[in-house]
Amino acid sequence: MSHRASRVLRLDALARVEGEAALHLTVHDGTVTGTRLRIYEPPRFFEAFLVGRGHHEPPDITARICGICPVAYQMTSCQAIEAACGVTVDGPLAELRRLLYYGEWIESQSLHIHLLHAPDFSGHPSAVELARDQRAAVERGLRIKQAGNAVMEQLGGRAIHPVNVRVGGFYRVPGPAELAPLARRLRRAHDDALETVRWVSGFDFPDAAFDGPLLAMRDPGRYAIDSGTPAVLAASAGSDGAAPVTPFRVEEFERHVVERQVAHSTALVSELDGHPYLTGSLARYAVSGRWLHPSARGAAREAGLGDPAAGAVCRNPFRSIVVRAVEVVHAVAEALRIIDAYEPPARPYAEVPPRRATGRAATEAPRGLLYHRYAMDADGTLTLARIVPPTAQNQAAIEDDLRRQVQARLDRPDEAPGDAELTALCERAVRNHDPCISCSAHFLDLTVERG
């Protein structure tokens, strides 16, 4: 196909992403002049219909925002309500919550790695074709995912939209004997997860770098998932970890992260102190990699990610699949640690009496930092709800990444890319960030308008 200096590429539906989105890309005289990631699903109004509900209701309602990461919404909503009411959940209850969250990390990250992302590196159009050629790898991924699902079913009552979570803790907690079968599955999953890191680290990764700020939770001494404070690794052109990490209080989140409406998307677009930014696996690894479980740190070094204990940073979005695989090792190992040390709490939940107040919380969903803010009256009736999901936060960074990727390809005058090649590149660039838009997937239909 001959090179066309000016064209408009419309990807009406992205494949192998969780939800419905499209891409509009404009090229004029060999320069990318516009990229718009269009999230066109209708607004779902969760924040609006939380208003007027009781303060015990958000965990059950917000879980319905996503079938892939419902625990993230439950844990963040619980902590925000508890913060408003002046209650801190700690001890065995906090460890059980973390175990449930690890179950979600295990199943969600494994789904993305094996079923959505890996086909990009093997040249297969889908996981079905990948399984025909690499059956053992896909079966290994499914075993890991099933182990995560088993954790969610045991603690949450079911794997999708768990029903056992409540403000203050759980409706019911398990006895040690009930967790023993989980430990057996997780020990197998740990071996599988280590092998997955070896597998994905052997993929061919294009050169790329996101040089903007990275945002993740930070909790010194542990790899933050359900605790800590937001922290920013400043923009850096390199990957030596020299940029400073600056934490700020969760109460200051909305001063740093500002959302705005754009015409081309039903998701709000976020900026961090005026700049596009990235949250998710790359950000977590950059901010907290030194506190990964020892087996995960070893896997990271073996995979060529550098030494996280020395502050190694990965800024290549294509290598995010390796970081996610390392995070699965960490989640499985930490889940085993919690089960081995588990002693049932005296009560399944702490009392959380209402009061007139506002509470905020943030945790690490598999796709990045998730923020909730609730205000309530003295009787616990919610008067305000604010939810900032990770995919909306990443939208501007994804658009910037797309622009860079396509421009770099167009700047090779001896290799004029055709529409099919640009389409594949754009889809790969989007999937690097594992956007969770909703729970459906569509095939790609590309329309090219020629000037």
N, C-alpha and C positions, 0 to 999 in steps of 0.2 A: 504494500500500500504506500503510495507517495505521501510525503509529509505535507500536512495542511497547517499553515501558520495560524489560522483563526478557525476556531470551532467551539461548539458548546456540547458538552457531554452530559447526558442526563441518565443517571442510574435510578430507575423508577422504584426499585425495591432491592435491598441488599440481602444477599444470601448468607446463611450461616451466622446470623446475629440473632439475638433474642429480642425480637420485636420488629416493628415496621419503621423503616427509614429509607430515605433516598438521598442521592447526591447530585448536585448541580455544579458543574465545573466549567469555567469559561477560559479559553486560551485565545489571546490576540497577539499576532506577530511573534509567536513563539514564547510569549510570557503568560503565565497563569495570572489572570486578573481577578478571578473570583472563585471561591470555594464555599459552598453552602451545604452543610449536612442537614437535610430536612427531615426532622422528626414530625411526622404528620398524623400520628395517632391522636384521636380527640382527647381533650383534657378529661381527667378522671375525677377531679374535684374532691380528693380525699381530705385535703386540708379544710375544705368548706364543710363537709358533713361530719367532721370530727367536732366542730363547734356545737355546743349544746349537749354533748354526750358526757357521761360520767368519767371520772379520772381513772377508773379501772378498765375502761373499754379500749383505749388505743392499742394495746398489744394484739388484740384479736382483730381489730379493724385494719391496722397498718400492715399486718401480715399479708393481707390480700393485695397489697400493692404489687407483690412479686411472688411467683411460685418457685423461683429459683433461689432467692435469698430472703425468705420470709423471716428467718431468725434475726437477721440484721435489723430489720424494722422493729421486731418485737423487743430486742435487747435495747435498742436506742430509745424507743418510746418508754420502756420501763424506767430506764435510768433518768430520762428527762423528767418524768412524773415524780420519781423518787427525789430528785434534786429539788424540785419545787416544794415537796413536802418535808424536806430536811431529813430524809432517811437514807442511810447507806447500807447496802446489802454486801456482806463480806463473809469470810469463812467458807464452810462447805457449800453454802448456797451460791456464792460467787463462783466457786470452782465448778459446780454443776452447770451454771450458765455458760462458763467458758467452754466446758466440754460440749455442750449443745452447739455453741457457735463453731467450734472446731469441726463438728460433724457437717455443718453447712459448708464450711471452707473446703473440706475434703470432697464432698459431692459436687459442689459448684465448680471448683477449679479443675477437677478431673473431667467433668463434662466439657468444659471449654477446651482443655488441652487436647483430648482425644477425639471428640466428635465435631468440634467447630474449627479449631485452629490448625491442628496437625496436617489436615489435607492440603493446606496452602504450601507446605514445605515438601510434600511428596508428589505434587502434581496431580492429585486425585480431586475430582469435582465434589466429592462428599465422603463422609465416614464410611458409607456402605462400600464404595469402591476401595477405600483404604483398607477395610477389613478383609477384602478378598485377597489383597497382596500381603498385608501385615496383620494377620488374624491374631497372633499372640499379643501384639502391642495393644490392639483395641480391646481384646478380652481382659488384658491386665488393667486397662483403664476402667473398664466396667466393674471389675472386682473392687477397685479402690472406691469408685463411686458408690457401690452397694454397701461398703463398710461405712461410709459417711451417712448414707440413708439409714442404716441400722441404728446409728447413734441418735439421729433425729427421731426415729420412731420410738426408741426406748425412752428418751427423755421428753420428747415433745408430743408423744401420742400418735403422731403420723409424720411422714417425711415432707409432705407438702402442707403448708399452712398449719403448723403445729397448734394443738389445742390445750397443751398442759402448762403453758407459760402464763403467768399472771404478774401484775405489779407486786413487787416484794419477793418474788421467787417462783414457785411452782404450785400447782394444785396437789400434786403427789410427787414424792421423791422415791427413787429406787433403793433397794437394799443392795449390799455388796454382791450378793450372789447373782443378782439380775444384771450386773455389769460384767460378770466374768465372760459370758459369750462374746461381748463386744471386744474384750481384750484379745481373745483368740483371733477374731477377724482382723483387728487392727495390727496385730503382729505380722500377719500375712500381708496386709496392706502396706506396712512399712517397707518390707522387702520389695514389693511391687513399685512403691513410690521411688525408691532409690534407683531401681532399674529404669523407671520412666525418665528420671533426670538424665541418666546416661543416654537414653534413646534420643530425647529432644536436643541434647547438647551436641549431637552429631549432625543436626540439620545445617543447611546452608543459609547463612544469615546475610542479607544485604547490608551494606553500610548505611547507617542512619543514626541520627542523634536528636533527641528533644533537648533543647538548651534553655528552656524556660524553668521557672520555679517548680518544685515538687512539694506537695502537701500530704502529710500523713500524720497519724497519731504517734505520740512519743511517750513512753513510760519507762524511764531508765531502769535497766535490770531485766526487762522482759520485752519480747517482740510484741508490740502493742496490737491488741485486737479489740478488747472491750473496756479498756481503761487508758488513762493518760490524758495528755493535752495535745491540741493541734500543733504541728511544728512544720516549718518551711525550710527546705534546703534551697538556698538561693540559686538563681540561674548561673550556670557554669558552662563554658564551651568545652571543658574537658571532662574526664571521668575519673579523676584522681581523688575525689572526695574532699578536696580542699575548701569547697564552699562552706560557709557557716550554716549551722542549723539553728533556727530561731523559733522557740516555742511561744505560744500565746494562749491566754485563758480561753476556754470554750465560750465564756460569756462575751468575748470580743470577736467571735467568729463572723458575725454579720457586719462588723466594722472592716474586716479584712476581705471577706468574700462578698461581693456585690453582684446581685442577679439583675439581668435586664431582659426585656422582651424583644424578640426579633421577629420580623415578618415571616421568615421562612420556616419557623419551627414552633411547635406547641410546647417545647421544653424551653425553660428560661436558660439564658447563657450567662455563665459566671466568669468573673475576673477576680484575681487575687492581687489586691493592692494595685489595681489597674492593668494587670497583665494576664494573658492566658496562662493556665497552669495545668499540671497533671497530678491526678491522685490515682491510687491503685498500687499494683504490685511493685512497679519500678520505684515509686515514691516510698513505699514501706521499706523496701530493701535498702534504699539510700539513707533513710532516717534511722532505721532500727536494725539493720542487718547484723550488727555486732552481737545482738541478743538473740539470734536464732538458736534453736536447739543444736547442740554439738553435732549431731548426725546431719542436720541440714546445713550447717556451716561447712562440714566436710564435703557434702555433695556439691555445694556451691563452688568450692575450690576445684574439685574434680571436673566440674562442668565448664571451667574457664571463666567464671564470673569474678575472679579475684578473691581476696580474703576479706569477708565481711567484718571480721574482728578488727581489721585494720582500716575500716571505713571505705571499702571498695564500693563503687557506685556503678550501676548499669543504666545508661541513658538511651540505649538502642531499643526502640519499641518492638522490633522484630524479635529480639531476644527476651521479650517479656514472657514467652512461653516457658523459657528455662527458669526464670525467677518464679513463676507460678508453680512449676514442678518442685522447686526447692521449698516453696511454702507448703506444699502438700506434705512433704517429708516432715517439716516442722509441726504441722497440725496433727499428723498421726502420732509422732513421738510425744508431743505434749498431751494428747488425749490419753495415751497409755500411762503417762506419768500421773495424771489426775485419777484415773481408775485405780492404779496400784496404791495410791495414798488415800483413797476415798473412805471417809467415815460419815455415815448419814447425819444430817443436821437434826437438831432437836425438834424443829418444826419445818414444814415444807415452805413456809413463807414468813416474811416479816410484815407486821402490820404497817400500813401506809395511810394514816389518817389525813384527810384533805385539809388544805388551808389556802387562803387567798395568796397566791404567789405565782411566779414565773420560773420555769425550770428549763435547762438546756442540757443536751448531751450529744456526744459524737462517738461513734465506734467505727471499726473498719469492716465494712462489707467486703466480700471477695473482690469487688470492682473498685473499691476505694472508700474514702471517708464519707460517712453518712451523718447528717446533722438534723436534730429535731429540737424545736422549741415549743413549749406549751404554756399558756396562761390559764389560771382557773380561779373561780370564785371560792368563797369560804366553804361551800358545800361540795366542792369537787367538780362542779360543772365547768367544762372547758369553754373559755371565751376566745381562744386563739390557738391556731396550730400552724406551724411552719416546718416544712420538710425540704431538705436540700439533698437530693440523691447524687451519687457519684457520676453517673453517666451525663447528667446535665452539667455538672461541673467540668467534665472533660470535653464538652462539645467544642468549645473554641480551640482547645489544644488539638483535637482531632482534625478540625478544619485547617489549622496551621500546618500540621503534620502532612496532610494531603497536599497542600500547596507545595511544600518543600519536596515531597517525594516526586510529584509530577514534574515540577520544574527541573529537578535534577535529571530526570529522564529526558526531558525535552532539550536539555543543554548538551546532549550528545549528538552533534550534527551528523555523525556517520551512522547513527542508528535511529532512523525516523520511526517512532512508535505508532502502531496502528491503534484503532479504537479498541479492539479486543485486548490488546496488551495494556493499554491505559486502564481499561475496565478492571482487569485482573489486579493491576497494581493498586488501584483505589480500594478494591474490596479487601485486599490483604492489609492495607494500611489501616482501614477501619477496624478489622478484626483483631489487629494487634492490641487494641484497647478493650476488647471484650465488652462492647456496649450492651447493657441490659435495658432494652427499650420496652419490651413486654415479653410475653411468653409464646410468640409465634415466629415462624421463619418463612421467608418467601424467596422465590428464585428471582434472579436478576433479569431485567428487561432494559436494554440499553438503546437509547435514541440519540442519534448524532445530528445536530443541526449545523450545516456548513455555510460559512459566510462567503 
